[in-house]
Amino acid sequence: MSNPISHISHTSVSTYQDCPRLWWFKYVDRRPVAVSYYRPRGIAFHAALRYALTRKKMAGTLPPEQEVIRTFECTWEEECGKALPDGRPAVTFDGRDPAEIVEETSEMLRAYLRGPAQDIDPVMVETRLEFNIADLPVPFVAYIDVVARGGLVIDHKTTSSNGWSQDKADANQQVDAYWLAYTMRFGRL
């Protein structure tokens, strides 16, 4: 039997740590399952920031907020419109009104664009990096949200509008993995 896994990532490792059976269903059996709205929200949020920060990297300035919000909305609509093979919706909203989720996330984007994005000088945006780990037959893949001038690795989180505590952020190993991927590819930050 050939190896059904082409790579590992922080997400796949984290899924395994949380629930080995879910990891098997998702990464080995590749069973399609409905996902919470958090996933399409994160995908759409990242698409909007990729657009905004890539434009800032190339042109030196952020695009108008409404362009960024529209990028989010279009990606959100596309992701939420997907269906499972049996025709059921691929996204669950956990009792939330999708319009409220869109408004909440649009506000998150506006706050980010008016605040932190103003000070970021992006060098890399939404970049795929991979490296090999001894005795592991597949590479580790990292999708780094942003590397800013000066070597700051930035990873955006959208799972909660309340944000992460500093303790939770410090305990999360995703940025550490991304820093390792960056330094394995390019050397020190």
Backbone bond lengths (Angstrom), bond angles and torsions (degrees), N, CA, C in turn:
res aa  C-N    CA-C-N  psi(-1)  N-CA   C-N-CA  omega(-1)  CA-C   N-CA-C  phi
1 M - - - 1.452 - - 1.522 109.31 -
2 S 1.317 117.03 131.18 1.461 119.71 178.68 1.523 109.99 -76.88
3 N 1.305 115.80 159.84 1.452 121.58 -178.94 1.529 109.21 -73.47
4 P 1.344 118.54 116.51 1.464 120.03 -179.17 1.525 112.84 -76.18
5 I 1.312 117.17 -7.65 1.461 120.98 -176.93 1.524 108.62 -102.41
6 S 1.324 116.48 121.06 1.463 120.67 -177.86 1.525 112.61 -89.96
7 H 1.335 117.33 -20.92 1.459 121.89 179.82 1.526 108.43 -165.79
8 I 1.318 115.40 169.55 1.455 120.68 170.26 1.524 107.43 -119.78
9 S 1.315 114.87 161.45 1.460 121.30 179.01 1.516 108.37 -144.38
10 H 1.313 116.12 172.74 1.463 119.05 175.73 1.522 109.98 -58.39
11 T 1.325 117.35 -40.99 1.464 120.90 -178.90 1.524 111.42 -62.87
12 S 1.324 117.04 -43.61 1.471 118.28 -179.25 1.525 111.12 -67.38
13 V 1.309 117.94 -39.25 1.469 120.99 177.82 1.531 109.97 -65.19
14 S 1.320 116.70 -44.06 1.460 121.28 178.97 1.533 111.15 -62.80
15 T 1.340 116.73 -40.86 1.462 120.43 177.09 1.518 110.26 -61.00
16 Y 1.325 116.72 -43.64 1.468 120.64 179.30 1.528 110.91 -61.99
17 Q 1.329 116.46 -43.48 1.466 119.65 179.66 1.526 111.60 -63.04
18 D 1.331 116.67 -37.04 1.467 121.05 -179.55 1.530 112.53 -75.08
19 C 1.351 116.41 -42.81 1.463 119.78 -174.85 1.529 109.51 -159.91
20 P 1.336 117.81 96.21 1.467 120.49 -178.92 1.530 113.67 -55.87
21 R 1.316 117.87 -35.16 1.468 119.86 179.93 1.526 110.75 -66.70
22 L 1.335 118.21 -43.77 1.459 120.84 177.05 1.530 109.78 -60.92
23 W 1.335 116.17 -41.32 1.466 120.03 177.88 1.532 109.96 -57.47
24 W 1.335 116.75 -45.71 1.466 120.82 -179.46 1.528 110.39 -61.04
25 F 1.317 116.55 -48.61 1.469 120.23 -179.76 1.531 111.16 -60.00
26 K 1.322 115.59 -41.23 1.473 120.23 -174.85 1.520 112.99 -77.77
27 Y 1.325 117.66 -45.82 1.463 120.57 -170.21 1.527 114.49 -100.86
28 V 1.305 119.56 -22.83 1.461 121.73 179.67 1.528 110.19 -103.53
29 D 1.340 116.61 -57.12 1.468 120.16 178.24 1.527 112.37 -73.61
30 R 1.315 116.34 -24.66 1.472 123.35 -177.79 1.534 111.87 55.32
31 R 1.317 114.95 44.82 1.462 120.49 178.84 1.534 109.43 -74.64
32 P 1.313 116.88 129.78 1.472 118.70 176.50 1.525 109.85 -73.90
33 V 1.303 116.02 129.80 1.456 121.53 178.21 1.526 108.91 -134.16
34 A 1.324 115.27 151.50 1.461 119.46 175.61 1.525 108.48 -67.41
35 V 1.309 115.97 147.67 1.458 121.87 179.64 1.524 109.26 -118.95
36 S 1.312 115.76 154.22 1.457 120.95 174.68 1.531 108.91 -67.53
37 Y 1.316 115.73 157.63 1.470 121.03 178.74 1.524 112.54 -58.43
38 Y 1.320 118.11 -16.92 1.470 120.02 179.52 1.526 111.34 -58.49
39 R 1.328 116.52 -37.52 1.472 119.13 -178.62 1.527 112.05 -66.20
40 P 1.344 120.12 -54.92 1.466 117.48 178.47 1.525 112.72 -63.80
41 R 1.336 117.21 -30.28 1.464 118.33 176.53 1.525 109.84 -64.23
42 G 1.327 117.02 -44.02 1.469 119.66 178.65 1.510 112.19 -64.41
43 I 1.333 116.96 -41.82 1.469 120.37 178.51 1.517 110.42 -61.42
44 A 1.333 116.69 -45.68 1.466 120.94 -178.29 1.528 111.54 -69.01
45 F 1.335 117.00 -40.05 1.467 121.47 177.66 1.526 109.83 -60.88
46 H 1.334 116.11 -45.68 1.458 120.10 179.43 1.529 111.65 -65.37
47 A 1.323 118.17 -37.35 1.462 120.61 177.35 1.534 110.21 -61.96
48 A 1.322 116.14 -42.20 1.462 120.18 179.41 1.529 111.28 -64.75
49 L 1.333 116.47 -44.25 1.468 118.94 179.04 1.524 111.96 -69.22
50 R 1.340 116.38 -34.51 1.464 118.88 176.08 1.527 109.40 -60.01
51 Y 1.328 116.29 -44.96 1.467 120.78 178.06 1.537 110.26 -60.41
52 A 1.325 116.82 -50.81 1.469 121.11 -175.89 1.518 112.44 -63.60
53 L 1.336 116.69 -48.30 1.466 119.27 -174.63 1.529 112.46 -77.46
54 T 1.317 117.39 -28.36 1.471 118.93 173.80 1.529 109.48 -66.78
55 R 1.317 115.54 -41.91 1.473 118.76 177.57 1.526 110.38 -63.29
56 K 1.327 117.02 -40.24 1.468 119.44 177.86 1.522 110.30 -64.09
57 K 1.334 116.63 -40.82 1.469 120.76 178.83 1.528 110.71 -61.78
58 M 1.330 116.75 -42.46 1.467 120.95 -175.12 1.529 112.84 -81.75
59 A 1.335 117.35 -39.77 1.470 121.02 -172.97 1.525 113.45 -108.09
60 G 1.325 116.46 -9.84 1.452 119.62 179.19 1.520 114.54 84.46
61 T 1.318 116.89 0.97 1.461 119.86 -179.63 1.520 110.26 -145.06
62 L 1.314 115.62 152.12 1.454 120.70 177.12 1.535 110.02 -75.24
63 P 1.315 117.84 148.79 1.460 120.31 175.07 1.537 110.00 -72.98
64 P 1.323 117.74 168.32 1.466 119.67 176.06 1.533 110.90 -58.23
65 E 1.328 116.00 144.28 1.465 121.46 -178.95 1.521 112.19 -51.81
66 Q 1.329 116.89 -42.67 1.460 119.68 -174.81 1.527 111.64 -63.60
67 E 1.331 118.02 -32.39 1.469 120.44 176.00 1.527 110.42 -65.26
68 V 1.305 115.75 -40.15 1.472 120.82 -179.47 1.526 109.48 -67.85
69 I 1.325 116.30 -44.45 1.465 120.75 178.94 1.528 110.00 -62.08
70 R 1.325 117.02 -40.86 1.467 119.89 179.99 1.531 110.59 -64.96
71 T 1.319 117.67 -37.06 1.464 121.00 176.05 1.524 109.50 -60.80
72 F 1.340 115.98 -44.40 1.461 120.14 176.52 1.522 110.49 -58.87
73 E 1.342 117.32 -50.81 1.464 121.40 -175.38 1.529 112.12 -61.23
74 C 1.316 117.55 -42.91 1.469 120.71 179.67 1.521 111.51 -63.55
75 T 1.329 116.53 -43.42 1.466 120.28 179.76 1.523 110.25 -68.12
76 W 1.323 117.44 -40.25 1.467 122.10 177.24 1.525 110.36 -58.43
77 E 1.336 116.23 -48.81 1.470 120.51 -179.15 1.529 111.00 -60.72
78 E 1.321 116.42 -41.51 1.467 120.75 179.19 1.534 110.65 -63.86
79 E 1.320 117.18 -47.45 1.467 121.31 -178.49 1.529 111.62 -66.07
80 C 1.318 117.14 -41.16 1.474 120.45 -178.05 1.522 112.20 -75.20
81 G 1.315 117.57 -16.57 1.462 121.08 178.99 1.516 114.13 -83.60
82 K 1.311 117.31 -3.98 1.458 120.55 -178.70 1.527 110.91 -72.98
83 A 1.334 114.86 152.62 1.462 120.76 179.51 1.525 109.60 -128.26
84 L 1.314 115.50 154.74 1.462 121.89 173.58 1.531 108.65 -74.76
85 P 1.335 117.78 163.75 1.474 119.99 -179.63 1.529 114.30 -54.58
86 D 1.341 117.17 -28.80 1.469 119.55 179.77 1.528 112.93 -86.23
87 G 1.331 116.87 4.58 1.458 121.07 176.85 1.517 115.37 94.72
88 R 1.335 117.22 -12.78 1.467 119.43 177.74 1.527 110.01 -68.00
89 P 1.341 116.87 151.67 1.472 119.05 176.10 1.526 110.95 -59.18
90 A 1.317 116.26 143.10 1.461 121.20 -179.30 1.526 112.31 -85.03
91 V 1.330 116.95 -7.72 1.462 121.30 -177.55 1.525 109.81 -123.22
92 T 1.334 115.47 135.07 1.461 120.89 172.92 1.523 107.91 -108.13
93 F 1.311 115.85 148.04 1.463 119.88 -176.51 1.526 113.00 -108.77
94 D 1.321 116.80 5.94 1.464 122.20 173.80 1.534 111.90 50.42
95 G 1.339 116.44 39.71 1.457 120.90 178.72 1.510 115.21 79.70
96 R 1.312 117.53 1.18 1.470 121.14 -179.12 1.519 110.54 -90.32
97 D 1.299 116.14 152.39 1.448 123.09 175.45 1.536 107.52 -81.60
98 P 1.340 118.27 120.61 1.474 119.89 -179.46 1.536 113.38 -54.41
99 A 1.325 117.58 -34.50 1.471 119.96 179.27 1.528 110.79 -64.32
100 E 1.329 117.65 -36.31 1.464 120.71 176.61 1.522 111.41 -67.15
101 I 1.320 116.15 -37.12 1.474 120.16 178.34 1.521 109.63 -64.52
102 V 1.333 116.58 -42.94 1.466 120.86 178.51 1.523 110.32 -61.45
103 E 1.324 117.46 -45.92 1.470 120.48 -179.47 1.529 111.02 -64.80
104 E 1.323 116.73 -44.19 1.466 120.95 178.97 1.529 110.93 -59.32
105 T 1.328 116.05 -45.22 1.459 119.76 -177.96 1.525 111.24 -71.89
106 S 1.318 117.46 -34.80 1.469 120.56 175.47 1.525 110.33 -61.33
107 E 1.332 116.44 -39.48 1.469 120.19 176.60 1.527 111.17 -65.45
108 M 1.331 116.66 -38.77 1.467 120.44 176.00 1.532 109.81 -59.68
109 L 1.337 116.02 -44.43 1.467 120.36 179.53 1.525 111.17 -63.65
110 R 1.328 116.79 -45.86 1.471 119.74 179.72 1.530 110.78 -58.63
111 A 1.333 116.08 -45.14 1.463 120.07 179.86 1.527 110.58 -62.24
112 Y 1.305 117.08 -40.88 1.462 120.59 179.78 1.530 110.95 -66.63
113 L 1.329 116.24 -43.80 1.467 120.42 -178.95 1.523 111.93 -65.68
114 R 1.319 117.05 -35.11 1.472 121.58 -179.47 1.522 111.96 -81.77
115 G 1.328 116.69 -19.39 1.458 121.12 -177.18 1.515 112.41 -111.04
116 P 1.351 117.51 -102.66 1.464 120.88 -172.89 1.533 115.46 -54.23
117 A 1.314 118.61 -37.41 1.473 120.48 -176.64 1.520 111.76 -62.73
118 Q 1.322 116.55 -26.03 1.470 119.51 179.32 1.535 111.71 -64.15
119 D 1.334 116.40 -32.24 1.463 121.43 -174.61 1.523 113.89 -96.70
120 I 1.330 117.67 -8.27 1.462 120.57 -178.02 1.523 109.53 -82.23
121 D 1.325 115.74 130.42 1.464 122.04 172.77 1.530 105.78 -109.96
122 P 1.342 117.40 89.48 1.461 120.02 -172.12 1.526 113.37 -70.29
123 V 1.320 114.49 133.31 1.462 121.96 174.76 1.529 109.05 -102.57
124 M 1.329 115.92 -39.01 1.468 122.74 177.19 1.520 107.78 -133.64
125 V 1.337 116.40 140.30 1.460 121.31 -179.98 1.529 108.70 -132.25
126 E 1.351 115.95 127.58 1.472 121.92 177.81 1.533 110.96 45.12
127 T 1.299 115.18 63.03 1.460 122.08 -174.07 1.524 111.00 -106.72
128 R 1.334 115.33 133.38 1.460 121.49 177.11 1.523 108.56 -90.80
129 L 1.326 116.01 124.03 1.457 122.00 175.63 1.519 107.94 -127.61
130 E 1.318 116.40 148.23 1.459 119.17 175.82 1.514 109.86 -140.03
131 F 1.329 114.13 153.73 1.460 120.11 175.95 1.516 108.73 -149.47
132 N 1.307 115.68 161.08 1.461 121.38 -179.08 1.521 110.13 -98.06
133 I 1.319 114.04 146.24 1.457 122.14 176.37 1.526 106.34 -116.54
134 A 1.321 116.78 133.48 1.461 121.53 -178.05 1.524 111.15 -50.03
135 D 1.329 115.65 137.05 1.466 124.39 176.77 1.534 114.33 67.11
136 L 1.308 117.71 7.21 1.466 120.72 176.04 1.530 107.09 -104.37
137 P 1.335 118.15 123.91 1.464 120.36 -173.02 1.526 115.00 -75.58
138 V 1.328 117.83 -6.48 1.464 121.17 179.82 1.528 108.87 -129.25
139 P 1.324 118.28 155.21 1.466 119.87 -179.50 1.525 112.48 -76.27
140 F 1.316 115.01 159.50 1.458 122.70 169.89 1.514 105.87 -91.12
141 V 1.332 116.77 128.84 1.465 121.80 -178.87 1.518 109.14 -113.67
142 A 1.318 115.47 133.70 1.466 122.00 177.38 1.522 108.78 -124.45
143 Y 1.311 115.73 134.78 1.464 121.78 173.08 1.525 106.67 -109.10
144 I 1.316 115.64 99.45 1.458 121.28 -175.43 1.524 108.76 -84.05
145 D 1.331 116.30 125.67 1.459 120.14 -178.86 1.522 110.96 -62.47
146 V 1.326 116.20 -56.52 1.471 120.36 -177.50 1.517 109.00 -150.10
147 V 1.324 115.27 138.92 1.455 121.30 163.00 1.519 104.65 -116.73
148 A 1.330 115.44 119.56 1.460 121.10 -178.55 1.522 109.59 -94.63
149 R 1.332 115.13 156.44 1.463 119.80 176.38 1.522 108.08 -52.68
150 G 1.306 115.77 137.51 1.455 121.29 -175.61 1.521 112.09 97.43
151 G 1.347 116.62 -4.63 1.454 120.56 174.41 1.511 116.21 88.01
152 L 1.310 118.09 15.43 1.460 120.64 178.51 1.519 109.60 -77.00
153 V 1.351 116.48 119.49 1.465 122.17 175.98 1.522 107.30 -91.23
154 I 1.343 116.42 124.29 1.467 121.96 -176.23 1.521 109.03 -116.87
155 D 1.320 115.92 130.83 1.460 122.05 175.92 1.518 108.06 -125.55
156 H 1.318 116.91 118.95 1.465 122.02 -177.42 1.523 110.77 -86.89
157 K 1.317 116.77 137.60 1.464 123.26 178.52 1.524 109.04 -120.78
158 T 1.345 115.49 136.20 1.467 119.99 -179.00 1.516 112.57 -128.76
159 T 1.313 118.32 11.44 1.463 119.71 -175.04 1.512 112.84 -71.02
160 S 1.313 118.37 -16.90 1.457 120.31 -179.67 1.514 109.46 -147.09
161 S 1.312 115.55 135.83 1.463 119.01 176.76 1.526 110.99 -74.99
162 N 1.329 117.07 -11.11 1.458 121.13 179.50 1.521 112.38 -85.84
163 G 1.322 117.22 -6.26 1.453 120.51 179.59 1.519 112.88 78.22
164 W 1.284 115.49 179.00 1.451 122.70 179.38 1.509 108.66 -104.42
165 S 1.319 115.54 146.33 1.463 119.13 172.02 1.525 107.69 -73.04
166 Q 1.312 115.63 160.35 1.460 119.33 177.98 1.522 110.45 -62.80
167 D 1.330 117.75 -37.37 1.468 121.20 178.48 1.524 111.19 -62.32
168 K 1.332 117.06 -43.38 1.469 120.39 179.16 1.526 110.29 -64.74
169 A 1.314 116.83 -42.90 1.461 120.33 178.66 1.526 110.97 -63.04
170 D 1.321 116.62 -42.00 1.469 120.61 -179.65 1.527 111.62 -66.11
171 A 1.333 117.18 -33.68 1.460 121.04 -178.07 1.533 112.86 -79.90
172 N 1.318 117.71 -20.68 1.459 121.25 -178.33 1.521 109.52 -73.64
173 Q 1.322 116.33 130.60 1.469 120.58 -175.38 1.522 113.70 -95.11
174 Q 1.322 117.63 3.69 1.461 119.71 -175.99 1.529 112.10 -63.53
175 V 1.310 118.18 -47.08 1.467 119.61 -179.93 1.523 110.55 -65.39
176 D 1.339 117.04 -35.17 1.465 120.01 175.73 1.532 110.60 -60.59
177 A 1.336 116.23 -43.70 1.469 120.64 178.03 1.521 110.39 -63.59
178 Y 1.327 116.78 -39.83 1.466 120.21 179.35 1.529 111.09 -67.56
179 W 1.322 116.36 -39.91 1.465 119.77 176.78 1.531 109.56 -61.42
180 L 1.335 116.99 -42.53 1.465 120.67 178.42 1.522 110.36 -62.34
181 A 1.324 117.45 -44.18 1.469 120.82 178.48 1.524 110.49 -59.81
182 Y 1.322 116.82 -43.83 1.471 121.10 179.77 1.532 110.75 -63.79
183 T 1.322 116.77 -47.54 1.463 118.27 -177.89 1.520 112.58 -70.28
184 M 1.327 117.97 -30.58 1.472 120.19 175.26 1.525 110.30 -65.31
185 R 1.313 117.19 -33.77 1.473 121.71 -177.16 1.528 112.45 -86.21
186 F 1.348 116.65 -41.91 1.466 119.80 -170.59 1.529 114.17 -118.08
187 G 1.323 118.06 -6.01 1.464 119.65 -174.77 1.506 109.56 91.03
188 R 1.311 116.27 -164.00 1.468 120.28 -177.12 1.515 111.35 -61.57
189 L 1.343 113.82 150.15 1.462 119.91 175.46 1.502 110.37 -69.63
